[in-house]
């Protein structure tokens, strides 16, 4: 007895309406199916019912059915074959829209069973008298090549595409160029690589160049983008040809579509490399500026894309927008991501002529309510001071005005910026140091604290109460972040080297705290290095800690010159927006849902792998030595895996296998019959022998003549006048850096 599905629910009602005898009711049901499909509901069960409505004279209904087929062809591949007859019939329909619709839909289905039936209709469509059908068929060839390249080559579709480049209709030419370009990309990525003579490799010849240049001005906007991308791939024969291409492409700067403008800019930037005439190059650069400025009146998303590309162009051609600083001033309603890009570009465009207007604008931005934007504005003031030396004093005055506001995040960012200005112009703006030190209590961020500590250490000899200021940070040394600890340590050592008489106590205190109570190995290592230097050779300590540092500068480019040239050839693509090569974020680097699930399964198998490894080792105890080729059985001790000693009855074995081990290293060592990791560390202090190697102070004492330098007073034999520091070897062996070895 069969059980029938319940006669209720939305899908059942749709199924009834799809099989209705009334045409309007069927069409309304199809619309409701598409609406459900759009919002994510599963209506794949209605596939046979929808399929029955394909054969209709109503073009709107046919489009809706085709849309449904494209969406569910993958889930119902065995039913798609039922639609082939209708597709073939529609490909011979008198209406060119129906013919093109059938070809487009068959190309989008991507079902293996339907591919072979596509060849004859596609062959007819490529030679159709209507250009709309021909341009649709050209793109269908590229889709078919992606599915089955051999079928495209065997049926001569590629050679037909090459013939269609000379088509009289510019849209057919544009779509043909787009299809050949897509096929070229697929063929170029093939392994092994195809020879250049292969028909799938699209080589643009001078004859093809003339054809696509003629079609350029008559295409639609997206056809122009395809043609311009093809032009960017063309390798010119000489300088005259480069100039000719640039002259033909320049009118595209006036197009209303930003994608066309950026594609034209890309072509110009590529072919300018082959032009040696300076006057012609300057003329092209001058014509490039207005369309780029026009893009800034677009919606915020388009603005941001344009700004990212402008940033790249300015790194190559700094004079491109040298007179257009004001168009990059931020508006009150600009999103943060647009404002940040504008700030970066304004700093790049800054020069002696416009720096006053820039500083006035940046000072205004520093009073905004958006904290991130305020910080970046203050940072831009510092970048301007570093890049334009004549404006440094004006920038410092603006920063002092901002510090006077006593707003916490403004003061902290200004201190960070002042540190960079001191590094660029040492001993120039020392008069602002008292103002910075007076705002010590305002600082609560690690970077700001570290910057002020660096300033105090660098100018310790000119700050009377430097030891008191640094003492504040020494008192809270263990509570500070690692960045602040490192700067405090270095600043105190600088203070000691510059004022040895008054700072011995503070340097002793910070070194002891850093070596005994600090968690960071970087801080401890640096403290030990400083301690050794100060104890043995003060001259070397001065040479290391007080060494001359070259002034900093802002690089003109954010990417390498080679990468910059590559990105300029990718303008108007994601590569130029991300400022990264395309291979870093597409292709092999993609991680899909299947890969994520596979990775999760691998992680869940870790415990199983641990158990398997343990069982392998256990089985190895009974394994014979396969390399023992003697006839007589060996009486020696087993070697290799068979020699591994395992204590299967220990609690560590159980905890290791169960995954409940608190210290897997100790358990693993104890399973194999050795000492625990903690006992090894304990032996480091007590001089325990481990496999004949002495660990601890016995080994260190035997080699103290070679490993440890003689530690006396700092000033002994050097005449430097430094007060002696005790050696760190006076600590317990466990706390000595060398005692760890």
Secondary structure as GFF3:
##gff-version 3
##sequence-region A 1 741
A	DSSP	alpha_helix	10	18	.	.	.	ID=ss1
A	DSSP	alpha_helix	23	38	.	.	.	ID=ss2
A	DSSP	three_ten_helix	44	46	.	.	.	ID=ss3
A	DSSP	alpha_helix	47	51	.	.	.	ID=ss4
A	DSSP	alpha_helix	59	72	.	.	.	ID=ss5
A	DSSP	alpha_helix	77	80	.	.	.	ID=ss6
A	DSSP	three_ten_helix	81	83	.	.	.	ID=ss7
A	DSSP	alpha_helix	84	90	.	.	.	ID=ss8
A	DSSP	alpha_helix	96	109	.	.	.	ID=ss9
A	DSSP	alpha_helix	112	126	.	.	.	ID=ss10
A	DSSP	alpha_helix	131	147	.	.	.	ID=ss11
A	DSSP	alpha_helix	149	154	.	.	.	ID=ss12
A	DSSP	alpha_helix	157	164	.	.	.	ID=ss13
A	DSSP	alpha_helix	170	188	.	.	.	ID=ss14
A	DSSP	alpha_helix	206	216	.	.	.	ID=ss15
A	DSSP	alpha_helix	221	233	.	.	.	ID=ss16
A	DSSP	alpha_helix	239	249	.	.	.	ID=ss17
A	DSSP	three_ten_helix	250	254	.	.	.	ID=ss18
A	DSSP	alpha_helix	258	271	.	.	.	ID=ss19
A	DSSP	three_ten_helix	272	274	.	.	.	ID=ss20
A	DSSP	alpha_helix	278	294	.	.	.	ID=ss21
A	DSSP	three_ten_helix	295	297	.	.	.	ID=ss22
A	DSSP	alpha_helix	300	316	.	.	.	ID=ss23
A	DSSP	three_ten_helix	325	328	.	.	.	ID=ss24
A	DSSP	alpha_helix	336	349	.	.	.	ID=ss25
A	DSSP	alpha_helix	355	365	.	.	.	ID=ss26
A	DSSP	alpha_helix	371	387	.	.	.	ID=ss27
A	DSSP	three_ten_helix	389	391	.	.	.	ID=ss28
A	DSSP	alpha_helix	392	403	.	.	.	ID=ss29
A	DSSP	alpha_helix	408	424	.	.	.	ID=ss30
A	DSSP	three_ten_helix	430	432	.	.	.	ID=ss31
A	DSSP	alpha_helix	433	438	.	.	.	ID=ss32
A	DSSP	three_ten_helix	440	442	.	.	.	ID=ss33
A	DSSP	alpha_helix	446	458	.	.	.	ID=ss34
A	DSSP	three_ten_helix	460	462	.	.	.	ID=ss35
A	DSSP	alpha_helix	466	475	.	.	.	ID=ss36
A	DSSP	three_ten_helix	477	479	.	.	.	ID=ss37
A	DSSP	alpha_helix	482	498	.	.	.	ID=ss38
A	DSSP	alpha_helix	504	516	.	.	.	ID=ss39
A	DSSP	alpha_helix	521	536	.	.	.	ID=ss40
A	DSSP	alpha_helix	538	545	.	.	.	ID=ss41
A	DSSP	alpha_helix	561	568	.	.	.	ID=ss42
A	DSSP	alpha_helix	574	578	.	.	.	ID=ss43
A	DSSP	three_ten_helix	582	584	.	.	.	ID=ss44
A	DSSP	three_ten_helix	587	589	.	.	.	ID=ss45
A	DSSP	alpha_helix	593	604	.	.	.	ID=ss46
A	DSSP	alpha_helix	606	620	.	.	.	ID=ss47
A	DSSP	three_ten_helix	640	643	.	.	.	ID=ss48
A	DSSP	alpha_helix	651	658	.	.	.	ID=ss49
A	DSSP	alpha_helix	664	671	.	.	.	ID=ss50
A	DSSP	alpha_helix	677	686	.	.	.	ID=ss51
A	DSSP	beta_strand	689	690	.	.	.	ID=ss52
A	DSSP	beta_strand	693	694	.	.	.	ID=ss53
A	DSSP	alpha_helix	697	702	.	.	.	ID=ss54
A	DSSP	alpha_helix	704	707	.	.	.	ID=ss55
A	DSSP	three_ten_helix	728	730	.	.	.	ID=ss56
A	DSSP	three_ten_helix	733	735	.	.	.	ID=ss57
A	DSSP	three_ten_helix	738	740	.	.	.	ID=ss58
###
